[in-house]
Amino acid sequence: MTQHLLSVPMIDGAPPRLPDDMQQAYEGVARFNAELESAGAWVFAGGLLPASSATVVRAQGGEVLMTDGPFTESKEHIGGVWIIEAIDLDTALAWATKATRACGEPVEVRPFQEIPEG
């Protein structure tokens, strides 16, 4: 089975969700996570702190530089992720359909590269 990243983009400065909407999302995500686990597709999931909490570590000219904040200048950043196992892309997309309904945000699906056995 192939592992897939289901990522939830968030936009800096977007209006905050209402408390009832957030509670509904938390409950929906908890049910979705339980369904993933029950189906054997669960690998890992988690929400991320805002992009402003990020530190970028970069090797440059023989030195390592650390800077605060996101690497890109974009206002859109990953807010949370699921790592799942799915037999194929169609199955991963079906899980993403459930994920977007659960959390109420868009969900990007991206397969991991296969590592050749050596």
N, C-alpha and C positions, 0 to 999 in steps of 0.2 A: 504494500500500500504506500501511496505517496503522501507525504505531509504537506499541508497547505497552511498558509498564513491567511487568516481572516482579520483584516485590520479595520479599525473604526476611525475615520478621519474626523478631527474636530477643528473648528475655525476660531482662532484667537479673536476676541472681541464680539463673538456672537452673543445674542441675548441669552441670559441664563434660562434654563428650563424651570418651569413651575414645580414646586415641591411635589404635587400630586403626580406630575408627569415623570419626575425622577423616581418616585416610589414605584410607579408602574414599570419603568424600565428596569429597576433593580429586581423586582419580582419576575419580570419576563426573562431577564438574563439568568437568574437562578434556575428557573424551569428549563431554559435552553441548555444550560451547563449540565443539569441532571440528565437531560435527554442524550446529550453527547456522551456522557459517562456510561449511561445504560447501553448505548449502541456500540461502545468500544471505540468511538472516534476521538475521544478526549485525549489530548496530550498535555496542554497547558493553556492557561488564559490569565489575563490580568489587565487592569486599568492602569493608566500612566498618569503621573502628576503633570501639570501644565508644562509646555515646552520651555517656559522661563526657568524651570528647575534643571534643565539639561546642562551638561558640560561636554564640550567637544574636545576630544583628544586626537592630536594630529602629529604625525612624524613629518618634519620639514627641515631639510638641510642638515641632517644628522642630529637634530634636537627634537624634543617632544614639546609641543605647545598645547596648553589647555586654555580654552576660552569658555566663558559663560554663554548660555543660551543656545538656541538651535543652530544647526549648521547652515540651514537655508534661510533666506529672507522671507519665505512664504508665511502667510498667516494660517495655512492649513497644516496640521501636524497630526501624527498618530496619537489617538487618545486612549486606545486599548486594543488588545489583540487576543485572538484564539489561535492556537496551533492545533490542527486536527489531522487525523489520518483518514484518507478517503481513497476508495478504489480507483476513482477517476475524477476528471474535472466536473462532470455532470453531478456527481454525488457531492463534491465540495460546493458547487453552486446551490444545490438543494439545501445544504446546511446554512450557507450564507443567506438564503432567502428566509430561513427561520431566524437567523441571527439579527437581520435588519428589522424584522418584525418585533423581536424581543427587546432590542435596545432603542429602537426608534431613530437610528442614525444610518447613514450609508455604510456598506461593508464592502471593502475591496478584497478580492480573492487572488492569491498568488501562490503557485506551487513552488516548493523548494526544489533546488537543483538536486538531481540524483548524483550521489558520489559513487564513482566506479569502484568496484571491488578490486583491490590490488594485490 
